[in-house]
Amino acid sequence: MIRLASLIKTFEARFMERYKGAILPSHQKALSAMQQCRKRSTHHMLAECTGCHKRAFIPHSCGHRSCPHCQNHEGWRWIENQLSKQLPTQYYLITFTLPYQLRQLAWQNQKVVYALMFKCVKELLKTFTLNDKALKGAAGFTAILHTHCRKLDYHPHIHVVMPAASINIKSRQWRVKSGQYLFSHKALAKVFRAKLLKSLVDHHLHVPRECPQKWVVDCKHVGNGDKALIYLGRYLYRGVIQEKDILTCKDGKVTYRYMDAKAKKYRTRTVPGEYFLWLLMQHVLPKGFRKVRCYGFLHPCSKKMIGLLQLVLRFNPMAMPRKLKPRAKFTCKQCGANMQIIRTMIPPALVWQTASGT
């Protein structure tokens, strides 16, 4: 397996030279963090074996949300939290895609454009739910921003996992929409286009003249929603590529694989090493920007309402059989028992002193 840290070390100088006009401080911070991730020169954790009580120092991960090594546990915690909020209704996965003609504008104004995308999606879905004859109430949904396609090119879009249900806050009436249809994808696309373009103009951003008349919004049925949440959650707290998908690095070029969505087969792509780093850096979000947002009755502040709904509807989401990946455990090299973390953030100098016995 080729480590991402080794690729950064090899191609960082060429990357900095070629893209010096486009590199942001957040890119430099991401590269530095991923290059130092789990190295001996960083802070350590002290772990003790629960069997033989042997102790060992383990390097900390960098914790950067673009690093393929880090925050795997946080990702699964998010999945479990979302699954615990499930309700007995059908779910839909709605994808709002920014057209190619607006991607340069989005890249140059990331915080503003991403925030406007979330705002327009929120207003649109709340309005559609309120006006729907079968729902006529307040919506609840989870929206997740992705900026990459499977080939790692820049491709901003928002995924929404939404139950086909609503609640009337005043009358406390719970309404469910049955069947395999939620909203018209053509109507969603038309309204999303109008809302976002107006918002861009209102924020004094120049919209290119070649902006297409027809945008793409996909709305598909995903059963009880657990598979969609698990799929999206896996890519939430880690980088856009796993190291197992980096195949070769030779002659100044990197070859990686990706899953072709249409063919359902792995394809390979070979690019210069510095361009490979650029592909990764395009998806480093602005500092402090939240890529996941929950709205309506699925908002974090609505825990009591969700609990009451599950109680009234006699539904226990955690009783449903699912295959969730357990958190990785440290095992003792001497006896094979689990090791328990007893101290964290130990400076490397102190680790070296302890190891040398001084």
C-alpha positions in Angstrom: 0.0 0.0 0.0 1.3 3.4 -1.0 1.1 5.9 1.9 -0.4 9.4 1.1 2.3 10.9 3.4 5.0 9.5 1.1 3.3 11.0 -2.0 3.1 14.4 -0.2 6.8 14.2 0.6 7.7 13.3 -3.0 5.6 15.8 -4.8 5.0 18.7 -2.4 7.7 20.9 -3.9 6.4 20.5 -7.4 2.9 21.0 -6.2 3.8 24.3 -4.5 5.6 25.5 -7.5 2.9 24.7 -10.1 -0.1 25.8 -8.1 1.4 28.6 -6.1 -1.2 31.1 -7.4 -4.1 28.9 -6.2 -2.9 27.4 -3.0 -4.7 28.5 0.1 -3.5 28.4 3.8 -6.0 25.6 4.4 -4.3 23.5 1.7 -0.9 24.0 3.3 -2.3 23.0 6.7 -3.9 19.9 5.3 -0.7 18.8 3.5 1.3 19.3 6.7 -1.2 17.5 8.9 -1.5 14.5 6.6 2.3 14.2 6.1 2.9 14.1 9.9 -0.1 11.8 10.6 0.8 9.0 13.0 4.6 9.6 12.8 7.0 9.2 15.7 7.8 12.9 15.7 4.2 13.8 16.7 2.4 13.5 20.1 1.7 10.0 21.4 -0.9 8.0 23.4 0.1 5.6 26.2 -1.8 2.3 26.0 -1.8 -0.5 28.6 -2.7 -4.1 27.9 -5.7 -5.4 29.8 -4.1 -8.9 30.0 -0.4 -8.7 30.7 -0.3 -5.0 31.6 2.4 -4.2 29.1 2.5 -0.5 28.1 3.2 0.9 24.7 3.4 4.4 23.0 1.2 4.9 20.0 1.4 8.0 17.7 -1.6 10.2 17.5 -3.5 10.7 14.2 -3.5 14.2 12.8 -7.3 14.5 13.1 -7.7 16.5 9.9 -11.1 15.8 8.2 -9.4 15.3 4.8 -7.0 12.7 6.1 -7.8 9.1 5.0 -6.5 7.7 8.3 -8.4 9.8 10.7 -11.9 10.2 12.3 -13.2 6.8 11.2 -14.7 6.3 14.7 -16.4 9.7 14.5 -17.9 8.7 11.1 -19.5 5.6 12.6 -20.7 7.5 15.6 -22.5 9.9 13.2 -24.0 7.0 11.4 -25.3 5.4 14.6 -26.7 8.8 15.7 -28.6 9.2 12.4 -29.9 5.7 12.5 -31.2 6.3 16.0 -33.4 9.1 14.6 -35.1 6.9 12.0 -38.8 6.8 11.8 -41.2 4.2 10.3 -41.6 5.7 6.8 -40.1 5.5 3.4 -36.9 7.5 2.7 -35.6 9.2 -0.4 -32.1 10.3 -1.5 -32.2 13.6 -3.3 -29.1 15.0 -5.0 -28.8 18.6 -6.1 -25.9 19.1 -8.5 -24.2 22.4 -9.4 -23.8 22.6 -13.3 -20.4 22.6 -14.8 -20.6 26.3 -15.9 -20.9 27.5 -12.2 -18.1 25.4 -10.7 -15.4 28.0 -11.3 -17.6 30.6 -9.6 -18.1 28.1 -6.7 -14.4 27.4 -6.4 -13.5 31.1 -6.2 -16.3 31.8 -3.6 -16.5 28.5 -1.7 -18.0 29.7 1.6 -20.6 31.9 0.0 -21.7 29.5 -2.7 -21.8 26.4 -0.5 -23.8 28.2 2.1 -26.2 29.4 -0.6 -26.6 25.9 -1.9 -27.6 24.7 1.6 -30.0 27.6 2.1 -31.8 27.1 -1.2 -32.1 23.3 -0.7 -33.5 23.9 2.8 -36.1 26.5 1.6 -37.0 24.4 -1.4 -37.7 21.2 0.4 -39.6 22.9 3.3 -41.8 24.6 0.7 -42.4 21.5 -1.3 -43.3 19.5 1.8 -45.7 22.2 3.1 -47.5 22.5 -0.3 -47.7 18.7 -0.9 -51.3 17.4 -0.7 -50.3 14.3 1.1 -47.8 15.9 3.6 -49.0 19.5 4.3 -46.5 20.0 7.2 -43.0 20.6 8.4 -40.2 18.6 6.7 -37.2 16.9 8.3 -34.1 16.0 6.4 -30.3 15.7 6.5 -28.1 17.4 3.9 -24.5 16.6 3.1 -22.2 18.6 0.9 -19.8 16.7 -1.4 -17.4 18.4 -3.7 -15.9 15.5 -5.6 -17.0 12.9 -8.1 -15.6 9.4 -8.2 -12.7 10.4 -10.4 -11.8 13.1 -7.8 -12.6 16.0 -10.1 -14.3 19.1 -8.6 -18.0 18.5 -8.7 -20.0 20.3 -5.9 -23.4 18.7 -5.0 -25.6 18.2 -2.0 -27.1 14.8 -1.0 -30.3 14.9 1.0 -31.7 11.9 2.9 -35.3 12.7 3.6 -38.2 10.7 5.1 -41.5 10.9 3.2 -43.3 12.3 6.2 -44.1 15.6 7.9 -45.5 16.9 11.2 -47.8 19.7 11.9 -46.3 21.5 14.9 -49.6 23.1 15.9 -51.9 20.1 15.6 -49.2 17.5 16.3 -50.4 15.5 13.3 -48.0 13.1 11.8 -48.5 12.5 8.0 -46.8 9.9 5.8 -46.6 9.7 2.0 -46.8 6.2 0.6 -45.7 4.9 -2.7 -42.4 5.2 -4.7 -42.8 8.9 -5.4 -41.9 11.9 -3.3 -41.5 15.0 -5.5 -41.0 15.7 -9.2 -37.3 15.9 -10.0 -38.0 18.3 -12.8 -39.9 20.6 -10.5 -37.1 20.4 -7.9 -34.5 21.2 -10.5 -36.4 24.2 -11.9 -37.0 25.8 -8.5 -33.5 25.0 -7.3 -32.0 26.7 -10.4 -34.2 29.8 -9.9 -33.5 30.1 -6.2 -29.7 29.7 -6.4 -29.3 32.0 -9.4 -31.3 34.7 -7.6 -29.2 34.2 -4.5 -25.9 34.5 -6.4 -27.0 37.7 -8.0 -28.2 39.1 -4.7 -24.7 38.4 -3.3 -23.2 40.3 -6.2 -21.6 37.3 -7.8 -21.3 37.2 -11.6 -23.3 34.4 -13.2 -21.8 33.3 -16.6 -24.1 33.8 -19.6 -23.7 30.2 -20.7 -25.4 28.9 -17.6 -27.7 26.0 -18.7 -31.5 26.2 -18.6 -31.9 22.7 -17.4 -30.2 21.5 -14.2 -30.0 18.0 -12.7 -31.7 16.9 -9.5 -32.1 13.2 -8.8 -34.8 11.9 -6.4 -34.9 8.2 -5.8 -36.5 5.9 -3.2 -34.0 4.3 -0.8 -36.3 2.1 1.4 -36.0 2.7 5.1 -33.0 5.0 4.6 -30.4 3.0 6.5 -28.2 2.0 3.5 -28.2 5.6 2.2 -27.1 7.0 5.6 -24.4 4.3 6.0 -23.1 5.0 2.5 -22.9 8.7 3.0 -21.5 8.5 6.5 -18.6 6.4 5.4 -17.2 9.3 3.4 -18.1 12.0 5.9 -15.1 12.1 8.2 -12.3 11.0 5.9 -10.6 12.1 2.8 -11.9 11.6 -0.7 -9.7 8.6 -1.4 -8.5 5.6 0.5 -4.9 4.6 0.4 -5.8 1.1 -0.8 -7.0 2.8 -4.0 -3.6 4.4 -4.7 -2.1 1.7 -7.0 1.3 2.9 -8.2 3.7 5.8 -8.1 6.4 5.8 -10.8 8.0 8.2 -13.3 6.5 11.1 -11.5 3.0 9.9 -12.0 0.3 8.4 -9.7 -2.2 5.8 -10.7 -5.3 5.3 -8.6 -8.6 3.5 -9.1 -12.2 4.5 -8.7 -15.5 2.9 -9.1 -17.4 3.7 -12.4 -21.0 4.3 -11.3 -22.5 3.3 -14.6 -20.4 0.2 -15.4 -20.1 -0.8 -11.7 -16.5 -1.6 -12.3 -13.2 -0.2 -11.1 -11.4 2.1 -13.5 -7.9 3.5 -13.2 -6.6 7.0 -13.8 -3.0 8.1 -14.1 -2.0 11.7 -13.4 1.2 13.7 -12.6 2.0 13.5 -8.9 1.6 17.3 -8.3 -1.8 17.2 -10.1 -2.9 14.3 -7.8 -2.2 16.4 -4.8 -4.2 19.2 -6.4 -7.1 16.9 -6.9 -7.1 16.2 -3.2 -6.7 19.8 -2.1 -9.7 20.9 -4.2 -11.9 19.2 -1.7 -10.4 20.7 1.5 -13.3 22.8 2.8 -12.9 26.3 4.2 -12.0 26.4 7.8 -15.0 25.9 10.1 -17.5 25.1 7.3 -20.1 22.5 8.3 -20.6 20.0 5.5 -23.5 18.2 7.2 -26.7 20.0 8.3 -30.0 18.6 9.7 -33.2 20.5 9.4 -36.8 20.4 10.7 -37.8 17.6 13.0 -34.4 15.9 12.4 -32.5 18.9 13.8 -30.3 18.1 16.8 -32.6 20.3 19.0 -35.6 18.0 18.2 -34.4 14.9 20.1 -37.5 15.0 22.4 -39.8 15.2 19.4 -38.1 12.3 17.6 -38.2 10.2 20.8 -41.9 11.0 21.3 -42.7 10.1 17.7 -40.9 6.8 18.0 -42.8 6.1 21.2 -46.2 6.9 19.8 -45.5 5.0 16.6 -44.1 2.1 18.6 -40.9 2.1 16.6 -37.4 1.2 17.9 -34.8 1.9 15.1 -32.0 0.3 17.0 -33.8 -3.0 17.1 -33.5 -3.3 13.3 -30.7 -5.7 12.2 -27.7 -3.8 10.7 -24.1 -4.5 10.0 -22.2 -1.7 11.7 -18.4 -1.8 11.7 -17.1 -1.9 15.3 -14.4 0.6 16.4 -10.9 -0.6 15.7 -9.1 -1.8 18.8 -5.4 -1.9 19.7 -4.2 -5.3 20.6 -1.1 -6.3 22.6 1.7 -7.7 20.5 2.8 -9.9 23.4 -0.5 -11.6 24.5 -3.1 -10.5 21.9 -5.4 -8.9 24.5 -7.0 -5.5 24.0 -5.1 -2.4 25.0 -6.7 0.5 26.8 -5.6 4.1 26.3 -4.6 5.6 29.7 -3.0 8.9 28.6 -3.0 11.1 25.5 -1.1 14.0 24.0 2.3 13.0 25.3 5.1 15.1 23.8 7.6 13.2 21.6 10.5 14.3 23.7 9.0 12.6 26.8 8.4 9.5 24.8 12.0 9.3 23.7 13.2 9.9 27.3 11.0 7.1 28.6 12.0 4.7 25.8 15.7 5.3 26.4 15.3 5.0 30.2 16.6 8.5 31.0 
